[in-house]
Each structure stands twice: as structure tokens, then as C-alpha cells.
């Protein structure tokens, strides 16, 4: 993978990734801001602003103007908001590359923030918030975030609350865009089949007027825990959805590759320990998996599952037993090698398309502070030893750092806190 980077005078970063065999081009503009850059009063504004950029620009005054033009290209276009970044992209056939660049840059740089559209969109976003709360498999991760980080940006819902959503005015969006949508926070990625020199020139021209002011910083995450914690959200569900996890280092830690391998061993595929134990042996769940989530300045390691509500305590005890084994029993060489091959293969297969490559580069740049090629990432994984895994497991898997979030027909958090121990 040939990745080229250019820094514009404003500080904006331009990343180009030629894929000459691809029939498509993806233009992705990602800005380094999200819910961690918000205050309690503005929680949800990053996500709301993401919606509003598609409601009209001076060149394309209505949302229909934007959607009709994208549809006429056969484009795949969307946007997304996380805790640390917001992205806008369009994927088109290669002959429409410059049109895609024009549309994506226009909505990013020139939104109208029409007050009437803002009022209408409040209802849309509130329904989006309610929709996700009705999806316990997904919402339980929000509950876990609240449990782990509490009342600080890392613990707030990216979408915000119904009250904050209702409170936003046009001035909120103008002020937020002015503060955060600046050159030094912006990464433009073009991946696919295109003339690289010509594309760089065009991108530089279009983004020449983006503000060159200093990038706004987020507050550092506060982490403190001296005993196991439980948070339960009662809901009439047919199964219980749970997340069991601990705090972990950031994605910029030297041990990040080790945590990825650890995750693959525990719950990375159908041959992983947790899948075999909970689904194949015990028959208590349909889905179970583990994940290392590394952000810029903190991280977490979790196990998640949807299980038979009658057997929740049994499942939690088994999860704790399987996790404990990682730090007390050596990882067999064959299992270690298989986990690495699983991760390397999944990474390569996931990068077959231009949109996946664009996202891969932008997220690495913002979250990790550097872009590594698939080969470099594979080499990092290959260096991980069984001793490395045992070492990090001993560091993070300790009783006082355990956290359990659940959604299901339970109310007594005390009965579960008592079993959270290694």
C-alpha cells in the first residue's frame, strides 16, 4: 500500500492512496472532534452538526439538492461521529472522483445551518437516540461507558440527551464549527483510482481557505477505580446483554498489538476460547466476543455477550475463569500463531475497497498519531510473545478494576458485584 501525505499551509493533512486496479474512488474528510470535545451543555452537538451539513450549502441549498446529485452518481455516501472524530465521505466510480470531492468538501466547508432545518432535525435525532436505546446489544456499550467514566465526556452518549438536542440553535453550530473545523484538525483522504498529482492540487485548492487557527483540545480522561463496579439498566428483554471489562492503555501504547492478539485468543472468532466455551460447549448464547478499544489517551478491554437470563451468574463466573487463565497459564504456541494469522488475514481482507482503505488511514492518523501499512501492522503482531500476553493480562485483569454493565430483567446490582472477583 503506497500512502502519501502532504501538509497544507493551514495544517490540514492530505493523504492519498492510489489503488489503480480499483473501479472506485473514495473521498473522506475527517475532523478531529467528537463528543470528547464537548461540554455537558453541548453534549451531542458534534453528531447533530454532522446531520446538519447535509441540509444545504450555498451551492446546494437543500438536502434534496445534495442527495439527488449523489444519487445521480450512484454514490455511496454517509457520515459518522465518534468520541474523537467526525467523518464525511462519498464513494463513486473513478470517473466521478472530482465531483465527489466537490460535494464532500462543500458540505464540510459551507453548511448553511438553516434554523428551520435545525428544528426539524431535532425530532429526527431524538428518534435516533430512542432507536439505539431499543437495541440492547448496542446500547449496553453506552451503559458500560457511563459505568467506566461517569460524568465526563468519555462517559457521555455521542448522540447527547433529549434535553441537549432540543437546546441547540444556529449559533451553537456556527460557534462549534468555527472552533473545531480548522485545518490542523482536518484530514482529507482520497483512496482508489485517480491521478495523484492532479488530485493533490485540486484538494489543496479547495481547502486553501479552511481556517489556520489552533486546534481545540479535549480534556484528558480521568480514571480512578479501587473496587469492582456494576451498572444495570432494567429492560423487559428475552435475553440479558452484558459487557464485562477493565481499563487498558491507549492505542498509542507499545502494548496495543499485544492487546489485539489477546482479544483474538479470547473472543476473536469461532475457534476462540469464549465462543467455544459459551456457545459450543454451554449453549448459553448466540453471540460472544472480546475487543480492545484504544483511544488517544485511554482504552478498555471488554467481553460482550447476549445470554440466557436464567444463567447469567453462571456465565459471568465462566467468563472470569477464562479471563484468569490467560494470566496464569502459558498460551500454547499453535494458538498464539493462529490468533496472529486470524488478525492479519482479517486486516488484509477488510482493505479490499477504497472506502475501507480511506477509513483505515484516517482513523490511524487521528487516533494513533501515525499511519502504518498493513505489512507494518502485521510485523507488530508477529513480534507479540506469549510472555507479553501473560504480562499485560496480569496488569489489567485484577479484581478491583472489574466492571460489569448489563441490560435485562435485573435490578439488584449487589448480587452481581459480589461475584466480580478473580
C-alpha positions in Angstrom: 0.0 0.0 0.0 1.5 3.3 -1.2 0.5 6.1 1.2 1.4 9.7 0.5 0.9 12.6 2.9 1.0 16.3 2.3 0.5 19.1 4.9 -1.3 22.2 3.6 -0.4 25.7 4.9 -3.5 25.6 7.1 -2.2 22.5 8.8 -4.7 20.2 7.0 -3.3 16.8 6.2 -3.9 15.3 2.7 -3.5 11.6 2.4 -3.6 9.9 -1.0 -3.7 6.1 -1.5 -3.6 5.1 -5.2 -5.4 1.8 -6.0 -5.1 1.6 -9.7 -7.0 -1.7 -10.0 -10.0 -0.3 -8.2 -13.0 0.9 -10.2 -13.9 3.3 -7.4 -12.6 6.4 -5.6 -13.5 7.3 -2.0 -13.2 10.9 -0.7 -13.2 11.1 3.1 -12.8 14.2 5.1 -12.3 13.6 8.8 -12.1 16.2 11.5 -10.5 15.6 14.9 -13.5 16.4 17.1 -16.4 14.4 18.6 -18.2 14.0 21.9 -15.0 14.2 24.0 -14.6 17.8 22.8 -18.0 18.8 24.2 -19.2 20.3 27.4 -22.2 19.0 29.4 -24.4 21.7 27.9 -23.2 20.9 24.3 -23.2 17.1 24.6 -24.4 15.8 21.2 -23.5 18.8 19.1 -20.8 17.0 17.1 -23.3 14.4 16.0 -26.0 17.0 15.4 -23.7 19.1 13.3 -22.8 16.0 11.2 -26.5 15.8 10.3 -26.8 19.5 9.5 -24.1 19.6 6.9 -26.3 17.6 4.6 -29.2 20.0 4.9 -27.9 22.5 2.4 -25.0 24.8 1.3 -24.9 28.0 -0.7 -24.1 25.9 -3.8 -26.6 23.2 -3.0 -29.3 24.9 -0.9 -31.4 21.9 0.2 -30.8 18.4 1.3 -32.6 17.2 -1.8 -30.1 19.0 -4.0 -27.3 17.2 -2.2 -28.9 13.7 -2.2 -30.1 14.0 -5.9 -26.6 14.8 -7.0 -25.1 12.0 -5.0 -27.7 9.5 -6.3 -27.1 10.6 -9.9 -23.5 9.4 -9.4 -24.5 6.1 -7.9 -22.6 7.2 -4.9 -22.3 5.5 -1.5 -22.2 8.5 0.8 -22.6 8.9 4.5 -21.1 10.4 7.7 -20.3 9.3 11.2 -19.5 10.7 14.6 -17.4 9.2 17.4 -15.8 10.4 20.6 -12.7 11.7 18.9 -13.5 12.2 15.2 -16.3 13.0 12.7 -16.1 11.9 9.1 -17.8 12.6 5.8 -17.3 10.5 2.7 -18.5 9.6 -0.8 -17.5 6.6 -2.8 -18.0 6.8 -6.5 -16.9 5.2 -9.8 -13.5 6.7 -10.7 -14.8 9.0 -13.5 -16.8 10.9 -10.8 -13.9 11.4 -8.4 -13.7 15.2 -8.7 -17.5 15.6 -8.4 -17.3 13.5 -5.2 -14.5 15.8 -3.9 -16.6 18.9 -4.7 -19.7 17.6 -2.9 -17.9 16.3 0.2 -15.8 19.4 0.6 -18.8 21.7 0.0 -20.9 20.1 2.8 -17.9 20.1 5.1 -16.8 23.7 4.5 -20.1 25.6 3.6 -23.1 24.3 5.6 -26.0 26.8 5.9 -27.3 25.7 9.3 -30.8 26.7 8.3 -32.8 27.3 11.6 -35.9 25.7 10.2 -33.9 22.6 9.3 -32.3 22.5 12.7 -35.8 22.4 14.4 -36.9 19.6 12.1 -33.8 17.6 12.6 -34.2 17.7 16.4 -37.0 15.3 16.1 -35.0 13.0 13.8 -32.1 12.8 16.2 -34.3 12.2 19.2 -35.8 9.3 17.4 -32.3 8.1 16.6 -31.4 8.2 20.3 -34.5 6.3 21.2 -33.9 3.7 18.4 -30.4 2.9 19.8 -31.8 2.6 23.3 -34.2 0.0 22.0 -31.2 -2.1 20.7 -29.8 -3.6 23.9 -26.9 -5.4 22.2 -25.6 -2.0 21.1 -26.9 0.2 24.0 -25.2 -1.9 26.6 -21.9 -0.5 25.4 -23.2 3.0 26.2 -24.1 1.8 29.7 -20.6 0.4 30.1 -19.1 3.7 29.0 -21.2 5.5 31.7 -20.1 3.0 34.3 -16.4 3.2 33.4 -16.0 7.0 33.0 -19.0 8.5 34.8 -20.0 12.2 34.3 -17.2 13.3 31.9 -17.1 13.4 28.1 -15.8 9.8 27.8 -18.8 8.6 29.7 -21.5 10.6 27.8 -23.6 9.4 24.8 -22.2 10.6 21.5 -25.7 11.5 20.4 -26.3 13.5 23.5 -29.5 13.7 25.6 -33.0 14.7 24.6 -32.6 17.9 26.6 -29.3 18.9 24.9 -30.6 18.0 21.5 -33.6 20.3 21.9 -31.5 23.2 23.2 -29.3 23.7 20.1 -29.6 26.9 18.0 -27.9 28.0 14.8 -25.4 30.0 16.8 -24.3 26.8 18.6 -23.4 25.2 15.3 -21.6 28.2 13.9 -19.5 28.6 17.1 -18.7 24.9 17.2 -17.7 24.7 13.6 -15.5 27.8 13.9 -13.7 26.4 16.9 -13.2 22.8 15.7 -13.4 22.6 12.0 -10.0 24.1 11.4 -7.0 23.0 9.2 -4.9 21.4 12.0 -7.8 19.2 13.0 -8.7 18.1 9.4 -7.6 15.1 7.4 -8.6 14.6 3.8 -8.1 11.1 2.4 -8.5 10.1 -1.3 -8.2 6.4 -2.0 -8.8 4.5 -5.2 -8.1 5.0 -8.9 -7.1 8.6 -9.7 -4.3 10.9 -10.9 -2.4 11.5 -7.7 -0.7 14.8 -8.6 -3.8 16.3 -10.1 -5.9 15.2 -7.1 -3.4 16.7 -4.6 -3.5 20.0 -6.5 -7.3 20.1 -6.5 -7.6 19.2 -2.8 -5.1 22.0 -1.9 -7.1 24.5 -4.0 -10.4 23.6 -2.4 -9.2 23.6 1.2 -7.0 26.6 0.8 -9.4 28.8 2.8 -10.0 26.5 5.8 -9.1 28.4 9.0 -5.5 28.0 10.1 -6.3 28.7 13.7 -5.1 26.4 16.5 -6.9 23.2 17.0 -9.1 23.0 20.1 -8.0 20.4 22.7 -10.2 17.9 24.6 -10.0 17.5 28.4 -7.9 14.5 29.5 -9.9 11.4 30.6 -9.9 11.0 34.4 -9.5 7.4 35.5 -9.9 6.1 39.1 -11.2 2.8 40.4 -10.5 0.9 43.6 -13.3 -1.7 43.6 -15.5 -3.6 41.1 -18.4 -1.7 39.7 -21.8 -2.8 38.3 -24.4 -0.9 36.4 -27.7 -2.5 35.3 -30.4 -1.0 33.1 -33.7 -2.8 33.6 -35.5 -3.8 30.4 -38.0 -6.4 29.5 -35.8 -8.5 27.2 -35.8 -12.1 26.2 -32.0 -12.4 27.0 -29.5 -10.4 29.0 -26.9 -8.4 27.3 -23.7 -7.8 29.2 -20.3 -6.2 28.9 -17.6 -7.3 31.3 -14.4 -5.2 31.1 -11.4 -3.4 32.6 -9.4 -0.3 31.8 -6.5 -0.7 29.4 -3.7 1.5 27.8 -4.4 3.8 24.9 -4.0 2.9 21.2 -0.6 4.6 21.3 0.8 2.2 23.9 3.6 -0.1 22.8 1.4 -2.9 24.1 -1.5 -2.2 21.7 -0.6 -5.1 19.4 -0.4 -7.4 22.4 -4.0 -6.5 23.4 -5.2 -7.2 19.9 -3.7 -10.7 20.0 -5.1 -11.2 23.5 -8.6 -10.2 22.2 -8.3 -12.6 19.3 -7.4 -15.5 21.6 -10.3 -14.8 24.0 -13.1 -13.9 21.6 -11.9 -13.1 18.1 -13.5 -15.9 16.1 -15.5 -19.1 16.1 -12.5 -21.0 17.3 -11.7 -18.6 20.1 -11.9 -19.7 23.7 -15.1 -17.8 24.7 -17.0 -18.8 21.5 -16.1 -22.5 22.1 -16.9 -22.4 25.8 -20.1 -20.3 25.9 -21.7 -21.2 22.6 -20.4 -24.6 21.5 -20.0 -26.2 25.0 -22.5 -24.5 27.2 -25.1 -23.4 24.6 -25.9 -20.2 26.5 -25.6 -17.6 23.8 -25.7 -16.8 20.1 -23.0 -14.1 20.2 -20.0 -13.6 22.4 -16.7 -11.7 21.7 -13.9 -9.6 23.1 -12.5 -6.3 22.0 -9.6 -4.0 22.8 -10.8 -0.4 22.3 -7.9 2.0 22.3 -8.4 5.7 22.1 -5.8 8.5 22.0 -5.3 8.7 25.8 -7.1 5.7 27.3 -8.5 2.3 26.5 -10.6 -0.6 27.6 -10.6 -4.4 27.2 -14.1 -5.9 27.1 -16.0 -9.1 26.7 -19.6 -8.8 25.5 -22.4 -11.4 25.1 -26.1 -11.9 24.9 -27.0 -14.8 27.2 -29.8 -16.9 28.7 -31.1 -14.7 31.5 -31.5 -17.7 33.8 -27.8 -18.5 33.6 -26.3 -15.0 33.8 -24.3 -15.6 37.0 -23.0 -18.9 35.7 -21.9 -17.2 32.5 -20.1 -14.4 34.4 -18.2 -16.9 36.5 -17.1 -18.8 33.4 -16.0 -15.5 31.8 -13.9 -14.7 34.8 -12.4 -18.2 34.8 -11.5 -18.0 31.1 -10.0 -14.5 31.5 -8.0 -15.5 34.5 -6.5 -18.4 32.7 -4.8 -16.0 30.2 -2.7 -14.6 33.0 -2.0 -17.8 34.9 -1.4 -20.4 32.1 1.0 -20.1 29.2 -0.5 -19.6 25.7 0.3 -22.6 23.5 2.5 -21.7 20.5 -0.1 -23.0 18.0 -2.9 -21.0 19.5 -0.8 -17.9 19.5 0.2 -18.3 15.9 -3.4 -18.9 14.8 -4.6 -15.7 16.6 -1.9 -13.7 14.8 -2.9 -15.2 11.4 -6.6 -14.5 12.2 -5.8 -10.8 12.8 -3.5 -10.4 9.8 -5.9 -12.1 7.5 -8.9 -10.1 8.7 -7.0 -6.9 8.3 -6.0 -7.6 4.7 -9.4 -8.8 3.7 -11.1 -5.7 5.2 -8.9 -3.5 3.0 -10.1 -4.6 -0.4 -12.2 -1.5 -1.1 -11.4 2.2 -1.4 -13.7 3.3 1.4 -12.2 0.8 3.8 -8.7 2.0 2.9 -9.7 5.6 3.4 -11.2 4.9 6.8 -8.2 2.8 7.8 -5.8 5.7 7.1 -7.8 8.5 8.6 -8.6 6.7 11.9 -4.9 5.7 12.3 -3.8 9.2 11.8 -6.2 10.7 14.3 -6.3 8.0 17.0 -2.8 6.6 16.8 -1.0 9.7 15.5 0.7 7.8 12.6 -0.3 5.6 9.7 1.2 2.1 9.5 0.8 -0.1 6.4 -0.9 -3.5 6.7 2.6 -5.0 6.5 3.9 -2.9 9.3 0.9 -3.8 11.5 1.4 -7.5 10.6 5.0 -7.2 11.7 4.0 -5.7 15.0 1.6 -8.6 15.6 4.2 -11.2 14.7 6.5 -9.8 17.4 4.0 -10.4 20.2 5.1 -13.3 22.5 3.2 -15.5 24.9 5.1 -13.8 27.7 3.8 -10.4 26.5 0.3 -11.6 26.7 0.7 -13.0 30.2 2.4 -9.8 31.4 -0.4 -7.4 30.2 -3.1 -9.8 31.4 -1.6 -9.8 34.9 -1.5 -5.9 34.7 -5.2 -5.3 33.7 -7.1 -8.4 35.0 -7.3 -7.5 38.7 -10.4 -7.7 40.8 -10.6 -4.1 41.8 -10.7 -3.0 38.2 -13.6 -5.2 37.0 -16.7 -3.5 35.5 -20.0 -5.1 34.6 -22.7 -3.4 32.6 -26.0 -5.3 31.8 -29.3 -4.7 30.2 -32.0 -7.2 31.2 -34.7 -8.1 33.8 -32.5 -7.5 36.8 -32.5 -4.7 39.4 -30.2 -5.8 42.2 -26.6 -4.7 41.3 -25.3 -6.0 44.6 -25.9 -9.7 43.8 -23.6 -9.3 40.8 -21.0 -7.1 42.4 -20.3 -10.0 44.9 -19.2 -12.4 42.2 -16.9 -9.9 40.4 -13.5 -11.3 41.6 -10.7 -13.4 40.2 
